[in-house]
Amino acid sequence: MKSQKAFGLWSAVFLGIGSMVGAGIFIVIGQAGSMAGNIVWLSFVLGGIIALLSGYSLAKLAVTFQSRGGIVEYLVQGFGENTFSGTMGVMFYFSQLIALSAVAKAFGTYSSTFMSQTSDFTVNIFAIGIVLTFTFINLIGASLVAKSESVIVFIKLGVLIFFAIAAFSTIKPELLSLQKMPPLSGMIFAIGITFFAYQGFSVITNTVEDMRNPEKTMLKSMVYAIVIVAVLYVITSLAVLGNLSLDRIIETKDYALAEAAKPLFGDTGFKIMAVTALFATASAINATLYAVTEIGYTLAKDGNLPTIYEHSVFNSFEGLIVSSLLIIPMIIFLDLSEITTVAAIVMLLVQGVTHIAHLRVIDKTQARYYIVLCAVIAMFVIALLTLYSTFKTMPEVSYYLIGILVLSFALEIALRFFNQRIIKKQS
């Protein structure tokens, strides 16, 4: 009897592309461009290479330890059922909340561009509003948004590709000239931010139980998805930096992608790109909210989060409400650059630790040792460089990171002490 599993090669590839080409590119293109200038495309190339290293490691883990738990499962397999793996599991959950806060903030920023006057207040109102809206939608179990995800993917991909191709006709070569190239240090420091735009490729590993012939399909789909997205990002970054001066990039860094559509399409182009950003960020918020709820439920079941995350509310869980309430303070008190930077660094650290876990079980995965080791080194080096580059301009980022680590550890210890529960291997 033929397998009825849902994911073949290209369905997995498009899932990965849809997950990556979401809010990330709309958020980071301006921020990374303000750091790397007209060679930001090189930051996207290097970010893509790092994503490939990480994707290789995660693909090998996924095939060996077939579980929907994904990274949480790999951590336990590598480090055992102990406090460290539990702490990192909770930290992974927090990383999803932070990433969701960044996406919501981006939605608020693009929404506010349609108003004659913008302020932090209006940005936050729009951001909180979209989180609460999708919280309600997920609670009542509406399927319309889920069914529209594929349509939204094609819309945002279509607009980005059309923009990138069309914008090449208005590129000013002098803006891309090597004579205006900033110091290479800026490009290096921007890699951590550009890596954030690739976040989403790991979602492919969560399909392993529904994938046809994962031994052959998993790694291939991971590589195809990352390479396709990398090409799109490089072309898009060249189009943006070829149409906007560095001063303008810095001034409009939170919505630079929409601003870059003005030279060719005027205000109409700006609005179309802004609307596309709203679609992309809204779909990312909806998908991530669902994922965060599932993570919360899984970790609670395995002993990593309070039991409140397990209790049913309508068609979802109380964990969805708790997750949403944790997101709101981050939206209010942090600006977009801070949230994006913290999210990027936390994700790099969590994935770096995951690859260390891989090295401990590499005899089971049969992965190439030097590739996984390169993934480990790349994750931590880029995380440290990103932290260093922002230390003077955003010193509070280091405090947030320490706070997240301490909170994750404290929560894990409290659960072990009061509930006597531990995270367990699922495969």
C-alpha positions in Angstrom: 0.0 0.0 0.0 1.4 3.4 -0.9 2.1 5.9 1.8 -0.5 8.6 2.3 2.0 10.9 4.1 1.4 14.5 3.3 4.9 15.9 2.6 7.0 15.1 -0.4 10.1 17.0 -1.6 8.5 20.1 -3.0 5.7 20.4 -0.5 8.3 20.4 2.2 10.4 22.9 0.2 7.5 25.3 -0.1 6.6 25.0 3.6 10.2 26.0 4.4 10.1 28.9 1.9 6.8 30.1 3.2 8.1 30.0 6.8 11.3 31.9 6.0 9.9 34.5 3.6 7.6 35.9 6.2 8.2 38.9 8.3 12.0 38.4 8.5 12.9 40.1 5.3 10.6 43.0 5.9 12.1 43.6 9.3 15.8 43.1 8.8 16.6 44.5 5.3 16.7 48.0 6.6 18.3 47.2 9.9 21.0 45.1 8.3 21.4 47.6 5.5 22.0 50.4 8.0 24.9 48.4 9.4 26.4 46.8 6.2 25.6 49.5 3.7 25.7 48.5 0.0 27.3 45.1 0.8 24.5 43.9 2.9 23.9 41.3 0.1 27.1 39.6 1.3 25.6 39.4 4.8 22.7 37.6 3.3 25.0 35.2 1.5 26.9 34.4 4.6 23.7 34.2 6.7 22.5 31.7 4.1 25.6 29.6 4.4 25.2 29.5 8.2 21.6 28.5 7.7 22.7 25.6 5.4 25.2 24.4 8.1 22.5 24.5 10.7 19.9 23.0 8.3 22.2 20.0 7.6 22.6 19.3 11.3 18.9 19.6 12.1 18.0 17.5 9.1 20.2 14.6 10.3 18.8 14.9 13.8 15.2 14.9 12.5 15.7 11.7 10.5 17.3 9.9 13.4 15.0 11.2 16.2 11.6 11.4 14.4 9.5 13.5 16.7 7.3 16.6 16.4 9.2 18.0 19.3 11.9 19.2 17.0 14.7 21.1 18.7 13.4 20.3 22.2 13.6 16.6 21.4 17.2 16.9 20.0 18.3 18.7 23.2 17.1 15.9 25.4 18.6 13.2 23.1 22.0 15.0 23.3 22.1 16.1 26.9 19.8 13.7 28.6 16.7 14.3 30.8 18.4 16.9 33.0 18.2 20.5 34.2 20.3 21.8 31.4 18.2 20.3 28.6 15.1 21.5 30.4 16.4 25.0 30.7 17.3 25.2 27.0 13.9 23.8 26.1 12.2 26.7 28.1 14.7 29.1 26.5 13.7 27.8 23.0 10.0 28.6 24.0 11.0 32.1 25.0 12.9 32.6 21.8 9.6 31.9 19.9 7.8 34.5 22.0 10.6 37.1 21.3 10.5 36.4 17.6 6.7 36.8 17.6 7.1 40.1 19.4 9.4 41.3 16.7 7.0 40.3 14.0 4.1 42.0 15.8 6.2 45.2 16.2 6.9 45.1 12.5 3.2 44.8 11.7 2.6 47.8 13.9 5.4 49.8 12.2 4.1 49.1 8.7 0.5 49.8 9.8 1.5 53.1 11.2 3.0 54.2 7.8 -0.6 54.6 6.5 -1.3 57.3 9.1 -0.4 61.0 8.7 1.3 61.0 12.1 3.1 58.1 13.7 4.3 57.5 17.2 5.4 54.6 19.4 1.9 54.6 20.8 0.3 53.9 17.5 2.9 51.3 16.5 2.2 49.5 19.8 -1.5 49.7 19.5 -1.4 48.1 16.0 1.1 45.5 17.3 -0.9 44.5 20.3 -4.1 44.6 18.3 -2.9 42.0 15.8 -1.6 39.7 18.6 -5.0 39.8 20.4 -6.9 39.3 17.1 -5.1 36.1 16.2 -5.2 34.9 19.8 -9.0 35.2 19.6 -9.0 33.5 16.1 -6.9 30.6 17.4 -9.1 30.3 20.5 -12.3 29.9 18.5 -10.5 27.5 16.2 -11.3 29.4 13.0 -9.9 27.5 10.0 -10.2 30.3 7.4 -6.9 31.8 8.2 -5.1 28.5 8.2 -6.6 27.7 4.8 -5.5 31.1 3.4 -1.8 30.6 4.4 -0.9 29.1 1.0 -2.5 32.1 -0.8 -0.6 34.5 1.4 2.6 32.7 0.7 2.1 33.1 -3.1 1.1 36.8 -2.7 4.2 37.8 -0.7 6.6 35.7 -2.9 5.0 37.2 -6.0 5.3 40.8 -4.9 8.9 40.4 -3.7 10.0 38.7 -6.9 8.2 41.3 -9.1 9.7 44.1 -7.0 13.2 42.7 -7.1 13.1 42.3 -10.9 11.4 45.6 -11.6 13.6 47.6 -9.2 16.7 46.6 -11.1 15.6 49.0 -13.9 15.9 52.0 -11.5 19.1 50.9 -9.7 21.7 53.7 -9.4 25.1 52.0 -10.0 26.9 54.6 -7.9 24.9 53.5 -4.8 26.4 50.0 -5.2 29.9 51.2 -6.0 32.8 49.7 -4.1 33.9 53.3 -3.5 30.9 53.7 -1.2 31.5 50.4 0.5 31.5 50.7 4.3 34.0 48.8 6.5 33.8 45.1 6.3 33.1 45.0 10.0 29.6 46.3 9.5 28.9 43.5 7.0 30.2 40.9 9.5 28.1 42.4 12.4 25.0 42.3 10.2 25.2 38.6 9.7 23.4 37.8 12.9 20.5 40.1 11.9 20.2 38.6 8.4 20.2 35.1 9.9 17.0 36.1 11.6 15.4 36.4 8.1 16.2 32.7 7.5 14.5 31.6 10.7 11.7 29.2 9.7 13.8 26.6 7.9 13.7 24.4 11.0 10.0 24.0 10.6 10.7 21.4 7.9 12.1 19.1 10.6 8.7 19.1 12.4 7.1 17.4 9.3 9.3 14.3 9.6 6.5 12.1 10.9 4.4 13.1 7.9 7.2 13.0 5.3 7.5 10.4 2.6 11.0 8.8 2.6 12.5 11.3 5.1 16.0 9.8 4.8 16.2 11.2 1.3 13.7 14.0 1.4 14.5 15.8 4.6 18.1 17.1 3.8 17.3 17.8 0.2 14.2 19.8 1.0 16.1 21.8 3.6 18.9 22.7 1.2 16.6 23.6 -1.7 14.5 25.8 0.5 17.4 27.7 2.0 19.2 28.2 -1.4 16.0 29.5 -3.1 15.4 31.9 -0.2 19.0 33.1 -0.2 18.9 33.9 -3.9 15.7 35.9 -3.3 17.2 37.8 -0.4 20.4 38.7 -2.2 18.4 40.0 -5.2 16.1 41.9 -3.0 18.9 43.5 -1.0 20.7 44.6 -4.1 17.4 46.2 -5.3 16.9 48.0 -2.0 20.5 49.3 -1.6 20.6 50.2 -5.3 17.6 52.5 -5.0 18.1 54.1 -1.6 21.1 56.0 -0.2 22.6 54.8 3.0 21.3 57.9 4.8 17.8 57.0 3.6 18.2 53.4 4.6 19.1 54.5 8.2 16.2 56.9 8.3 13.6 54.4 7.2 15.3 51.2 8.4 12.1 49.8 10.0 10.2 49.9 6.6 13.1 50.3 4.1 11.7 47.6 1.8 8.5 49.6 1.2 10.5 52.8 0.8 12.7 51.2 -1.9 9.5 50.7 -4.0 9.0 54.5 -4.3 11.6 55.3 -7.0 9.9 53.0 -9.5 6.2 52.9 -8.4 5.9 56.1 -6.3 3.5 56.2 -3.3 1.5 53.4 -4.8 4.5 51.1 -4.8 5.2 52.0 -1.2 1.6 51.2 -0.2 1.6 47.9 -2.1 4.8 46.8 -0.4 3.5 47.9 3.0 0.3 46.0 2.5 2.4 42.9 1.5 4.4 43.4 4.7 1.1 43.4 6.6 0.0 40.2 5.0 3.4 38.6 5.6 3.6 39.7 9.2 0.0 38.8 9.9 0.4 35.3 8.5 3.6 34.8 10.5 1.9 35.9 13.7 -0.9 33.5 13.1 1.4 30.6 12.4 3.8 31.4 15.2 1.1 31.8 17.7 -0.2 28.3 16.9 3.4 26.9 17.1 4.1 28.7 20.4 0.9 27.2 21.8 1.9 23.7 20.7 5.4 24.2 22.1 3.9 25.4 25.4 1.6 22.4 25.5 4.3 19.9 24.7 6.7 21.3 27.2 4.0 21.3 29.9 3.2 17.7 29.1 6.9 16.8 29.3 7.4 18.9 32.5 8.9 22.1 31.4 6.2 24.7 31.8 3.4 25.2 34.3 0.3 23.0 33.9 -1.8 26.0 33.0 -0.5 25.6 29.4 -2.4 22.2 29.2 -5.8 23.4 30.2 -8.3 23.5 27.4 -10.1 26.8 26.5 -12.6 26.5 23.6 -10.6 24.9 20.8 -7.1 25.8 22.1 -5.2 26.0 25.4 -4.8 28.4 28.2 -1.1 28.4 27.1 -2.2 30.5 24.1 -3.5 33.2 26.4 -0.5 33.1 28.7 1.9 33.3 25.6 0.0 36.3 24.3 0.2 38.0 27.7 3.9 37.5 27.8 4.4 39.0 24.4 2.6 42.3 25.1 5.2 43.7 27.6 7.9 43.1 25.1 6.0 45.0 22.4 5.5 47.9 24.8 8.9 48.3 26.3 11.3 47.3 23.5 11.8 48.9 20.1 12.0 46.9 16.9 15.8 46.9 16.7 16.1 45.7 20.3 13.5 42.9 19.8 15.0 41.7 16.5 18.5 41.7 17.9 17.5 39.8 21.1 15.5 37.3 19.0 18.4 36.7 16.6 21.0 36.1 19.4 18.7 33.8 21.4 18.0 31.8 18.3 21.6 31.5 17.4 22.5 30.4 21.0 19.7 27.8 21.2 20.6 26.4 17.8 24.3 26.4 18.8 23.6 24.4 21.9 21.4 22.0 19.8 24.3 21.4 17.4 26.5 20.6 20.5 23.9 18.1 21.5 24.2 16.7 18.0 27.9 16.1 18.4 27.2 14.0 21.5 25.0 11.6 19.5 26.7 11.9 16.1 27.4 8.2 16.1 23.7 7.6 15.8 23.0 10.3 13.1 26.0 9.4 11.0 26.4 13.1 10.1 29.7 14.6 9.0 31.4 15.7 12.1 33.2 18.7 10.6 29.9 20.2 9.2 28.2 19.9 12.6 31.3 21.4 14.3 31.3 24.3 11.8 27.6 24.9 12.6 28.4 25.0 16.3 31.3 27.5 15.8 29.3 29.6 13.4 26.3 29.9 15.7 28.3 31.1 18.7 30.8 33.3 16.8 27.9 35.2 15.0 26.0 35.5 18.3 29.0 37.0 20.1 29.8 39.3 17.2 26.1 40.5 17.1 26.2 41.1 20.8 29.5 43.0 20.6 28.3 45.2 17.7 25.3 46.3 19.6 26.9 46.7 23.0 27.5 50.5 22.5 24.3 51.4 20.8 22.0 48.9 22.7 23.8 47.9 25.9 20.5 46.7 27.4 20.4 43.8 24.9 23.0 41.9 27.0 20.9 42.4 30.1 17.9 41.0 28.4 19.8 38.0 27.3 21.0 37.3 30.9 17.5 37.8 32.1 16.1 35.3 29.7 18.7 32.7 30.6 18.2 33.2 34.4 14.4 33.1 34.0 14.6 29.9 32.0 16.8 28.3 34.6 14.7 29.5 37.5 11.5 28.2 35.8 13.0 24.8 35.2 14.3 24.5 38.7 10.9 25.5 40.2 9.0 23.0 38.1 11.4 20.2 39.1 11.2 21.1 42.8 7.4 21.8 43.1 6.1 19.4 40.4 8.7 16.7 40.3 8.5 16.6 36.5 11.2 16.3 33.9 11.3 16.5 30.1 11.4 13.1 28.5 12.6 11.6 25.3 9.9 11.0 22.8 11.7 8.8 20.3 
